[in-house]
Amino acid sequence: MKFVDEAVITVRSGKGGHGCVSFRREKFVPRGGPDGGNGGDGGDVALRAEPHLLSLYDFRLKRLYEAENGQPGMGSQRDGRKGRDLELALPVGTLVFARTSGGEELLADVFDPEVRVIVARGGRGGKGNEHFKSAVRRAPRFAQPGEPGEELSLRLELKMLADAGIIGLPNAGKSTFISKVSAARPKIGAYPFTTLAPNLGVMIDEADPERRLILADIPGLIEGAHQGLGLGHRFLKHVERARFLLHMLSFEDVHMEDPLAGFALINEELALFEPALAGREQIQVISKTDLATAEQIDAVRRAAAREGREIFFISAEQGQGLENLVAAMWRLRDRLEPGEPFLPVTKMEESNDCKGDA
């Protein structure tokens, strides 16, 4: 699945309905008092997390979202109906920024499916003339108009909530790996930056189909990624929410004089981008072992043993070493707590006519 991670939309809450100017008109009450009802409040625009959504693709197709306006008040003290709220479902982990002329402000982190976040409140309905009667003003011939709603320009940014973020240099074999262990079918090729957007894959436990492990194939990082080189900022931000990292190094990038240097390069980029990432738990993997000799693999194993590091060796293309690696991923996933969210940073006109509830 191609992963769309950003969209800009406009939301409008509903306008409040106008209050009504009306007087009782009954056969034996020639001078009935005011009985204009209040206008209904406009609908709110709210956001909620939907676990089944994986991308912001639909929000790139439609840009304007409006809640319903409140209905005007009517005679006989009948209040207008409140406008229906508009509730937008977003993927879990979507950051919502309000865009203004002065920049952007983080409004909310849509993380918890049980929490409903209101980003634009509907305008209040106006009071009908019945509300303004008094001992000295028995026949008010005015009512209050409804208040306008709110309009916001929002930038939606989705940082994937994955169990495992698969990182590494370009062409480390990440896409091939994710295609072998999940139903994902990413584009695979032997040239730099084949993956220009993260891909999602889901591993399902055959013994318990409800037990799943979500993989995020992060596009290849390069030296200088923390400075934005190679679209580094765009890619690194997705790493922040992975519960653990699957760090993959191709045997093509292993230099026998210092066989584990490739891991250090990417780890340094993570630390420079966000120091907390340096402490994120990792499973380190050397891929494409079909390109190496047995002697080379043994030499790398000895280098890892000297440093007390566990390295998994796989050839995703030939299916070698995948079973042990997948088992280790399940064990680590079950041991770690779910990721935590970011903290959320969340005129009067006269009206003399009444309209019925439309």
C-alpha positions in Angstrom: 0.0 0.0 0.0 1.3 3.4 -0.9 1.4 5.6 2.2 0.0 9.2 2.0 1.1 11.0 5.1 0.0 14.6 4.7 -3.0 16.6 3.6 -4.3 20.2 4.0 -8.0 20.7 4.4 -10.4 23.5 5.4 -13.1 22.9 8.0 -16.1 25.1 8.7 -18.5 24.8 11.6 -22.1 25.6 11.2 -23.6 29.1 11.5 -26.1 29.7 14.3 -29.7 30.1 13.2 -31.4 33.5 13.5 -33.8 34.2 16.3 -37.4 34.8 15.3 -39.5 38.0 15.5 -43.1 36.8 16.0 -46.3 37.7 17.9 -49.2 35.5 19.0 -52.1 35.8 16.6 -55.1 34.1 18.1 -58.8 34.8 17.5 -59.5 36.1 21.0 -56.1 37.5 21.8 -55.9 40.6 19.6 -52.7 41.8 21.2 -50.7 38.6 21.8 -47.2 38.9 23.2 -43.9 38.1 21.5 -43.4 34.4 20.8 -40.4 34.2 18.5 -38.2 31.1 19.2 -34.5 30.9 19.4 -32.2 29.8 16.5 -30.4 26.5 16.8 -26.7 26.3 17.3 -24.5 25.5 14.4 -22.9 22.1 14.2 -19.3 21.5 15.5 -16.5 19.9 13.5 -14.9 17.1 15.5 -12.1 14.6 14.9 -11.7 11.1 16.1 -9.2 8.3 15.6 -10.2 5.3 13.5 -7.9 2.3 13.9 -8.9 0.8 10.5 -7.7 3.8 8.5 -4.1 3.7 7.3 -3.6 6.8 5.2 -4.8 10.4 4.6 -5.4 9.7 0.9 -9.1 10.6 1.0 -8.3 14.0 2.4 -6.2 14.8 -0.7 -9.3 14.3 -2.9 -11.7 16.5 -0.9 -10.4 19.6 0.7 -13.5 21.4 2.2 -15.6 19.9 5.1 -18.6 21.8 6.6 -20.9 21.1 9.5 -24.6 21.9 9.2 -26.0 25.4 10.0 -28.5 25.8 12.8 -32.1 26.3 11.8 -33.8 29.6 12.5 -36.3 30.0 15.3 -40.1 30.0 14.5 -43.2 31.5 16.0 -45.1 29.9 18.9 -41.8 29.8 20.8 -40.5 27.0 18.6 -36.7 26.8 18.6 -34.7 26.0 15.5 -33.0 22.6 15.3 -29.3 22.5 16.1 -27.1 21.9 13.1 -25.7 18.3 12.8 -22.0 18.0 13.8 -19.5 16.8 11.3 -17.1 14.1 12.6 -14.1 13.3 10.6 -12.4 10.0 11.1 -8.6 10.1 10.9 -5.9 7.4 11.1 -4.6 6.8 14.6 -1.6 9.0 15.2 -2.6 12.0 13.0 -1.2 15.3 14.2 -3.5 18.3 13.5 -2.0 21.7 12.9 -3.9 25.0 12.5 -2.4 27.0 9.7 -2.3 30.8 10.1 -0.5 33.7 8.6 1.9 33.5 11.5 2.8 29.9 11.0 1.3 26.7 12.5 0.0 25.6 15.9 -0.4 22.0 17.0 -4.1 21.6 17.9 -4.3 17.9 18.7 -2.8 14.5 18.4 -5.6 12.2 17.3 -4.4 9.1 19.1 -7.2 7.6 21.2 -10.2 6.2 19.4 -12.3 7.0 22.6 -11.5 10.7 22.5 -13.5 13.1 20.4 -11.6 16.3 19.6 -13.6 19.4 18.6 -11.6 21.7 16.4 -14.3 24.2 15.2 -17.3 25.0 17.4 -20.6 26.0 15.8 -22.0 29.5 16.1 -24.5 30.1 18.8 -28.1 30.5 17.7 -29.7 33.9 18.1 -32.4 34.6 20.7 -36.0 35.1 19.5 -37.9 38.3 20.4 -39.8 36.4 23.2 -36.4 36.4 25.0 -36.3 40.2 25.1 -39.7 41.0 26.5 -39.8 42.9 29.8 -42.1 45.0 31.9 -41.0 48.1 30.0 -40.6 46.5 26.6 -43.6 44.3 26.0 -43.5 44.0 22.3 -39.8 43.8 21.1 -39.7 43.9 17.4 -36.2 42.6 17.0 -34.4 39.3 17.5 -30.8 38.2 17.7 -29.0 36.9 14.6 -27.1 33.6 14.8 -23.3 33.8 15.3 -21.1 32.7 12.4 -19.2 29.5 12.6 -15.4 29.0 12.7 -13.3 28.3 9.6 -9.9 26.8 10.0 -7.2 25.6 7.6 -5.7 22.4 9.0 -2.6 20.5 8.0 -2.9 16.8 8.8 0.3 14.9 9.4 0.3 11.2 10.0 3.2 9.6 11.8 2.8 5.9 11.5 1.9 4.0 14.7 3.9 0.9 13.8 5.2 -1.9 16.0 8.4 -2.1 14.0 10.0 0.7 11.9 12.3 -0.9 9.3 15.3 1.4 8.7 18.5 1.2 6.9 20.5 2.6 3.9 18.9 2.6 0.5 18.6 -0.8 -1.1 19.1 -2.6 2.2 16.4 -5.1 1.2 13.6 -3.6 3.4 10.9 -3.7 0.8 11.7 -7.3 -0.2 11.6 -8.3 3.5 8.2 -6.7 4.1 6.8 -8.3 1.0 7.9 -11.7 2.2 6.5 -11.5 5.7 3.3 -9.6 5.1 0.7 -9.1 2.4 2.2 -5.7 1.4 3.4 -5.4 -2.1 5.8 -2.5 -2.2 7.6 -1.4 -5.4 11.0 -3.1 -5.4 14.0 -2.1 -7.5 17.8 -2.0 -7.5 18.3 1.8 -7.6 18.5 4.5 -4.9 15.3 5.7 -3.2 13.0 3.1 -4.8 10.7 3.7 -1.9 9.7 7.4 -1.9 7.0 6.9 0.7 6.7 4.6 3.7 4.9 1.3 3.1 2.8 -0.5 5.7 2.7 -4.3 6.2 0.9 -6.4 8.7 2.2 -9.7 10.0 -0.6 -12.0 11.3 0.0 -14.7 13.9 -1.2 -17.9 12.3 -2.1 -19.4 15.7 -4.1 -16.3 16.6 -5.4 -14.2 13.6 -6.4 -11.3 15.9 -2.7 -10.9 17.0 -0.9 -8.6 14.5 2.4 -6.9 14.2 2.4 -3.7 12.1 5.5 -3.0 10.0 6.5 0.4 8.6 9.0 0.2 5.7 10.8 3.6 6.1 12.5 4.8 2.9 16.3 4.5 2.8 18.2 7.0 5.0 21.6 8.4 4.0 24.4 10.3 5.8 23.1 13.8 6.5 19.4 12.7 6.7 19.0 14.7 10.0 19.7 17.8 7.9 17.1 16.9 5.4 19.4 15.3 2.8 17.7 12.7 0.7 14.3 13.8 2.1 15.6 12.8 5.5 13.3 14.9 7.6 10.3 13.6 5.8 11.4 10.0 6.4 12.8 10.3 9.9 9.6 11.7 11.4 7.9 8.3 10.8 10.5 6.6 13.0 9.5 8.4 16.1 6.4 6.4 16.7 7.7 2.9 16.0 7.7 0.8 19.2 11.1 -0.7 18.1 13.4 -0.6 15.1 14.4 -3.3 12.7 17.7 -2.0 11.5 18.7 -3.6 8.2 22.1 -3.5 6.5 22.8 -5.1 3.2 25.9 -7.3 2.8 26.6 -5.0 -0.2 27.3 -2.2 2.3 29.4 -4.4 4.7 33.1 -3.5 4.6 35.1 -6.3 6.1 37.6 -4.1 7.8 34.7 -2.6 9.9 31.7 -4.8 9.1 29.3 -3.1 11.5 30.0 0.5 10.6 26.8 0.8 8.5 24.7 0.4 11.6 26.7 3.2 13.4 26.1 5.6 10.5 22.3 5.4 10.6 22.2 5.4 14.4 24.1 8.6 14.4 21.6 10.2 12.1 18.8 9.0 14.4 20.5 10.6 17.4 21.2 13.9 15.6 17.5 14.1 14.5 16.0 13.2 17.9 18.3 12.1 20.8 15.5 9.9 22.2 15.6 7.7 19.1 19.2 6.7 20.0 17.8 4.7 22.9 15.0 3.0 20.9 15.3 -0.8 21.0 16.6 -2.3 17.8 16.9 -5.7 16.2 19.9 -5.5 13.8 19.8 -7.5 10.6 22.3 -8.1 7.8 20.4 -8.9 4.6 21.2 -10.3 1.2 23.4 -13.0 2.6 23.1 -14.8 -0.7 25.7 -12.2 -2.0 28.3 -13.2 0.6 30.5 -16.2 1.1 30.3 -18.4 4.2 33.7 -17.1 5.3 32.5 -13.5 5.1 29.4 -14.3 7.1 31.5 -16.1 9.8 33.8 -13.1 9.9 30.9 -10.7 10.6 29.5 -13.1 13.2 32.8 -13.0 15.0 32.9 -9.2 14.9 29.4 -9.0 16.4 30.3 -11.5 19.1 33.4 -9.5 20.1 31.1 -6.5 20.7 28.4 -8.6 22.4 25.8 -7.8 19.8 23.2 -10.2 18.4 22.9 -9.9 14.6 20.4 -11.8 12.4 21.5 -12.9 9.0 18.8 -13.2 6.3 18.2 -13.5 2.6 14.7 -12.4 2.1 14.9 -13.3 -1.6 15.7 -16.9 -0.8 13.7 -17.1 2.5 16.8 -17.8 4.6 16.8 -16.8 8.3 13.3 -15.2 8.2 11.7 -17.6 10.7 14.2 -16.8 13.5 14.0 -13.1 12.8 10.2 -13.0 12.8 10.1 -14.9 16.1 12.4 -12.3 17.7 10.2 -9.5 16.4 7.1 -11.1 18.0 9.0 -11.5 21.3 10.1 -7.9 21.4 6.7 -6.6 20.3 5.0 -8.5 23.2 7.5 -7.2 25.7 7.2 -3.5 24.9 4.4 -1.1 25.9 2.4 0.6 23.2 3.8 4.0 22.1 2.7 7.1 23.8 1.1 10.1 22.0 2.4 13.6 21.7 0.8 16.0 24.2 -1.9 18.1 22.5 -1.0 21.7 22.4 -7.0 21.7 21.1 -21.6 41.0 14.7 -25.3 41.6 15.2 -27.9 42.3 12.5 -31.6 42.9 12.9 -33.9 40.2 11.5 -37.6 40.8 11.2 -38.8 37.6 9.5 -39.0 34.0 10.6 -38.5 31.0 8.4 -39.6 27.5 9.2 -37.4 24.5 9.8 -35.9 23.6 6.5 
